[in-house]
Amino acid sequence: MKEGSVRILAVDVGTTHLKAGCLDRTGRLHRLTVRELPMVHDESGRAEHDPEVLWDRLVDAVREAVGEEAGAVRWMVLSAYQLSLLPVDAAGRPLMGIMTLLDTRPQETFPELLTRMDVEAIYRRTGCPPLFQYPLAKLEWIRVRRPEIFREARWFLGVKDYLLLRLFGKPLTEPSLATATQLLDVRTLRWDPEILELVELTEDRLPEVVPPETRLGRLRPEAADALGLPPEVEGIAGVYDGGAVGLGLGAAAPGIGAINLGTTAMVRVIADRPVLDASPRMRLQTYYLAGGRWFPGGAINNAGGVLRWLRDSLLGLGYREQDALAESTGRPTGLLFLPFLTGERYPGIGHLASGVIFGLQAHHGRGHVIRAAMEGVAFALRLILEALQENGLSPARLRVGGGGARSALWMRILASVLRTSVEVPEVLEPALTGSAALVRVAIGELPDLTAAAKEITVRTYEPVAEWIPIYEAQFERFQALMGDLEAAFRRQREALDVQSC
């Protein structure tokens, strides 16, 4: 077989969609398949993926993506969302659904867990502030609310770890995921036994942590058969979805910050060490990336997911219709939309927050609400960017990927709120191309991640001059409203706790 015909199979598991792509050795995407991942929701705060549905969608997507090129595939690499948790038994069978990053049930047991945590010490050791979204809090919820499952579980895995177990037969994870569990010591990249004691866990019930560049060996025969792939296909450990997006956006090059604007969103910049917030507010999370590099910054739970909520639960309008209505408003709305529908990752109010639309008047219509949602996400991202800048990480350029980058209006809003130009690379699927670049590093075709960050053609969006002063005033009110509502959020949480008893 000619070298040029050899293929890399990259799979990205997001909270709403699974994507599989067949790429050549240069990272060019030949074929893409997308499958929607249904979320199991209920009013308890449950937000789970069904493990068997996930596997079926993976098999279906891979078979279609490789098509007649299946025989040319030599490497397989996965990226997936962080903050998930799935207990499995000794045979690897799931004991419940996969708790996603949108699951709010751990709010029930998080306050008591906080009383047993040395919050500052744990932040300094793990790079993770005290938030209910982390697997530490999910473990506590399962331990308290589902004790029979906690006892029966042989391993506690993330969504990607579960797929690696089914594909390669080993309970494995990698540090870009493990550093987002609040269970791993960033100084050693090993599970922290003191923290595990908080939830009565030992490290033998967690997957082994291997570097992202690790070659995992061949697919299990039954997995290769299910996927329609040759038995010699070899796995590469890979990184989490946001890390893969960062690599695909070229963020390994000096001075480039990465924004992923998908269901959730992030602002991150690559550094050569873990970077924590020097202030007591603990606004930054620092996650490992690959090749000895780190990816400090922050993320928000609610970004494109807010527009999906507007589509499915409120307006019944597709994304293009929403974008057109928001564009028709012509200028900033004056509304404040706190987009915290599934809680948020802000220390202090993160486990209390809920969505708020503030300032509604009779003249406001659907377009104003949609645009206010876009603005609210942009304000939330500015909070993270300012935390990075205050801690000595000031990217010279910001590159945006994810579904939200398709909206020219949202990009102009983002540029105006952040007061800087933003670049949207003309890369179809940055998570898949980023994972493929990591494969090339792992197999020795590229010396390091920086070499993978080749020049990328970008579309640049500049701030709208007349919007900047309006957004400056709105951002101040956004921050003030967050502070003013903290007591109200707390009362609301107490009332919900009483109702659930």
N, C-alpha and C positions, 0 to 999 in steps of 0.2 A: 504493500500500500504506500502511495506517495505521501511524503511528510505534509504536503499542503492540504491533503484530504483528511488528515486526522482531526477529530472533533473533541471539543470540551462540552460536557453537559453541565449547565449551571441551573440550579433551582433556587428560587427565592420564595420563602413562606412568609407572607404578610398577614395582618389581622383580617383583611377582607378578601385578598386574592392570593393564589399560588401561581407563580410564573415559572415556566421551564423554557430554556433556550439552548439551542445548539450553536456553538461558536467555533470558529477556526482558531488556529494557533496565533493569529494576530489580534484576536479579540473581536473580530467582525461577527455580528449576529446574523446567522443564516435563517433561522426559523424560530418563532416564538409562539408559545401557547399559554393562554391565561385561563384559569379556572376560579370561579368565585368560591370562597370558603364561607359557608353559612355559620353564623354565630348563634349559639343557643343562649337566649336571654330570658330572664324573668324578673319580676319586681323585687326579688330578694337581692338583686345586684349581681346575680350569676351572669357570667359572660365567658362561655366555654366553646372550644372547638371539640367536636366528636373525633376521637383518634382514628376510628375506622373510616369515617368520611374523609378525613385528611389523607389517609393512606390511599384510598380509592382515587381521590382527585390527583394525588401525586402520580400514581401509576398511569392514569388516563392522560394527564398532561405530558408526561415524559414520552409515552408511546407516540403521541401526536407530534411532539416537538422533534424527535429524532427521525421519525418516519423511515424513509428508505436509506437514511444515513446511519442507522443504528449500528451497523458493522464497523463504522469509522470512529465511533466513540471510544476514547481511551481513558478519559478522566471524568469523574463526577464530583461536583462540589456543591455544598448547600450553604445558603444564608437563611436566617430566620429571625423573627422578632424576639426581643428580650422579655424578661419579667414573667415568663410562663412557668407553670408547674404541673406535673403529672405524676402521681404515684402509680408504680407498676409492681406486679408481683414477681416472684423469682423466675417465672417463665417469660417475663416481659409483657404480660397482659395488663392493659390499663385497668385501674380500679375505679376510675371516675373520668369525667371529661377533663380536657386540658384547660386549666385556669389561665386565661389570657391576661394581658396587661390592663384590660378594661374591666376586669372583675372587681367589684367593690365590696364583696362580702367580707374580706379581711378587716374592713373598717370596724366590724363588730367586736373583734378581739384585740385590735391594735392598741387602744388606750391602755389596757392592762399590760400588754407586752412592753409598752413604753416605760412603764414604772420599773421594769426590771432591766432596762437597757441603760448603759452609760453612753448616752447618745454621742457626745463629743468624741469619746475614745473610739467608738465604733466607726464614726465618720473618718477619723484619722487613719484607722487601720484598713477600712474597706473602700473609702472614697464614695460611700453611699450615705446620703442624709436620711433622717428618720421619716420614711414614707411607707404607707401601707401597700404600695404597689409591688414592693420587692418580694421575692420568694421567701425571705425570712418571715415576713408577716403572713404570707400564704401558708407556710408550714405551721405557724402558730394556729391559724384558723382551722386547718385540717386536724391538728392535734386536739384542739378543744371541741370543735363542732362535729368532727368525723373520726372519733378515736379508734373505731374498728378498722377504718381504712389506714390510719396512721400506723397501727400495729401490724397490719398485714403487709404493708408496702415493703418490698425489698430494696427498691431504689426510688428516689425522687428525681425526676428528669425534667428538663425543659423540652419545648416542642421539637427543637432540632436534635437534642440528645435522643429523644424517642425515635425519630426517623433514622438516626445513625445506628441505633440498636437494631432496628429492623433491617437495615441495609447491610450492616457489617458485623452484627452479632456481638458487639461490645458496648457496655455502658460508658460512653465517652462524652466529654464536652470540651470546649476550648475557652481560653481566658477572656475573649471579648464578650462571651455570654456569662462566664463564671464571675467576672468582676461586676456584673449587674445583678447579683443575687443577694448582696449584703452578707455573704457567708465566706468570702475569700479575702485573704490578707494581700493587699496590693504590694507589700514589701517582699513577699515570698512567692506569690502566686500559688499558695496552698490554702486548702480549707482551714478556717480558723476554729480550733477546737473549743475555745471559750465561748464564741458566739453560738456554735452548734449546741452547746449545753443549755442555752436559753430555751431551746425547743426540744430538748431531750433527744438529740440526734448525734450519731457518730458518723465519721467521714466515710466509712465503708458502705453507707447507704446513699452515697452521692457518686456521680460518675467520675471517672478519672479525667483529670485536666491535661490535655495535650496541646502543644503549640498549633496555631492556625495552619502552619505550613506542613504539618505532619501528614505523611502518606499512610493511609489507613489500611492498605492492602486491598484485596479484591472483594467485590460484592459477594454476599452469600449466594450460592447457586439458586436458591428459591427466589431471592430478590431479583437477581439478574433475569431469571425466567419471567417473573411477573412484569418487569419493566421492558422486556423485549430487547435486552442488551447483551452483548457478548460477555462470557464469563471472565475475561481478562480485564474488564473495566476496573480501574483503581480509584479509590476515594481520596480526596484531600479534605482536611478538617474544615477549612474556611473560617469565616467570621460572621458576626451578626449582620442583620439587614442594613442597619444604618452605617456600619463600617464598610460594607460592600459598596453602598451608594457613595460614600466618601471617596473610596478608591476609584470608582467609576467616574466621579466628577473631577478627578485629578487632584484631590486634596492632599496627596502625598507630596506634592510640590510645595516649596517654601512659600509661606504667606497667604495660602488659600484656605478660607474657611468654608465649611460645608453646611448647607441647610437642606434637610430632607423634609419636604412638605407633602406628606402622604396622609393616611388616616390619622397618624400621630405626626409629630414634627420634632426636629432637633436643630441645634446650632452647635457645631463642634469644630475644633481645629487640632491638627496633629501636633504632638509635643514629644520630646525625648524622655519625659519622666511623668509620673502621675502629678497632676496639678490640682490642689484642693483650694477651696475658698478661704482666703486669709481672714475673712470676717466671720463672726459667729453665726451668720445666717445660713451657711452651708448650701449656697445656691448652685454650686457646681457638682457634677458627678464625673468621676474620672474612670474611664474604661480602657482596658488594654485593647490594642488594635492588632498589630502583627509586627514581626521583625524588630522587636524591642521598642516599638513606637506606641504611644498612648493617644487617646482620643478624648481629652477633657472637654467639657461643655455642659449642656443641659438639654432636656427634652420635655415636651408637653404631651399629655395624653390625648388632647382634643384639638385636632386641626381639620383635615379633610373630613374626619368623622362627623364634625358638626354639620357640614353641608350634606352629608349622607343622612343625618338625622332630619334635617330640614326637608330633604327629598322624600324620605320614607314615612316620617311621622307627622309632618306638619303641612307641607306645601304640595307634595305630589308632583314636583317639577324635576326634570332631568338637570344634569349639571350645566349643559349649554344654555338651557332656558334660565337657570338661576344666574349664570354669569351675565347673560344679556340684560336681565332685570337689574342686577347690581350696577352694571355699566350705565344703564339709563338714568341713574340718579345724578350722575354728572359730577358730584363732589362729595367730600366727607359728610357722613350722615349726622354727626352730633350725638348719635346713640352710643351707649356703651354696652357691649356684649361681652360678659365674662364667660368664655367658652368652656366651662368646667363641668360638662355633662356627666363625666365619669370620674369625678374627683380630679385632683391634679397633683403634680410632682413638686409642689412648693412646700418646703418645711414650714411648719406653723399652721397653715390652713389646708394643706394638701389633702388630708384625710377628712376634712370637714366640708370642703367647697362643693358647690353645685352651680349649675348654669344660671345666669342672671341677664336679663335684658333691661337696661335702666334708661329712662328718659323717653319712653314711648309717648307719642302724641297723636292726635287724630289724623294729621296729614301724613303720617308714616305708612308706607305700604310694604309689599313683599320685598321689593328691591332694596329698600332701606335696611330691612332686617338681614337680608343676605349679605349686603355689603358690610354691615356692622359686625357680622360674624367673621368675615375676612379681616376686618380691622382688629377685632379682638385677638385673633390668632397672631397677627403681626405685633401687637403690643406685648403679648406673652413672650414672643421670641425676642423682642428687644430687651426684656428683663434679663434673659440669658446672655445676650451679646454684651450688655453692660457689665455683667458679672465677669465675663471673660476678660474684657478690657481692663477692669479694675484689678485683675490678677495677672496682668502682664502679658496677656494673649490677645493681640489686636491684629486680626487678619487684614492684610492689605486689600484682598478681594474676597467677595462672597459669591459662591456658586450654589445654585438651587436645583434640586432634582425632585422627583416625585410627581404625582398626578396634579398637585396644585400649581406646578410650574407651567402647566398648559394654559392657565388663565393669565392673559396679558394684564388685565385689570389687577389681579391679586399681586402680580409682580410689581406693578407701579405703586400699589399701596405699600407693599413691603419695602421697596426702595425709599419711599417717602417717609415711612415710620422709622426706618433704620438710618435714614439720612446718608445713604451711600448707594452707589450703583450696584445692581445685582446682575449676575451673569447666569444664563440658562444654557448649559452646554447642549449641543446638538448630538446627544447620545440617547439612543432610543430607550435603553434599559440599563441605567448605570449600575444597579445592583448586580446584574448578570455579567456585565463587562468588568466590573470591579473584582468579582469572584474569579473570572477567567484570568485576570492579571495576576491574582494571587497564586493560581495554579502554575502559571509560567515561572513565578519565583520559586515555588516549591519543587518543580522538576528541573530547575537549574537553567532555564532559558533566559531569565533575567536575573541580574545580581541582587536587586533589592526593590523595595516598593517605589523608591524615588524614580528608578529607571522606568517603572511602569506608568508614571505620570507624564505621558507624552502630551504635546500640545493638542488642545481640543478646540474646535470651532464653537464659539459661543454667541448667543444673542444677548445684548446688554440692554437693561432697563434702567433709566435714570429717574431720580426723584422728580416729582412734579412740584415745581417751585412754590406755587400758590397753596399746595396742600401741606407743606412742611410746617408752617406756624400753627395751622389748625390741628395737625396731629401732635405737635408738641404740647399744646394745651390739653388735648384729649388724653394723651399718655399720662400727664400729671393727674388728671381726674380718674383715669383707670387705676392707677396705683392707690390713690386716696380711697376709691370705692372698695378696693380689695381690703384695705385696712379697716374701713368703716363697717364692713359686713362680717368681719371675723366673729363678733359676738352673736350676730344673727345666724351665721353658719353653725356655730356651736349649739345654739338653742334648737335649731332644726335637727341636728344630729341627735341631741338628747331626746327630742320628741319621737324621732324614728326608732331609737333604741327602746323606748317605752312601748311603742306600738308592736315591736317584734317580740316582746317578752310574753 
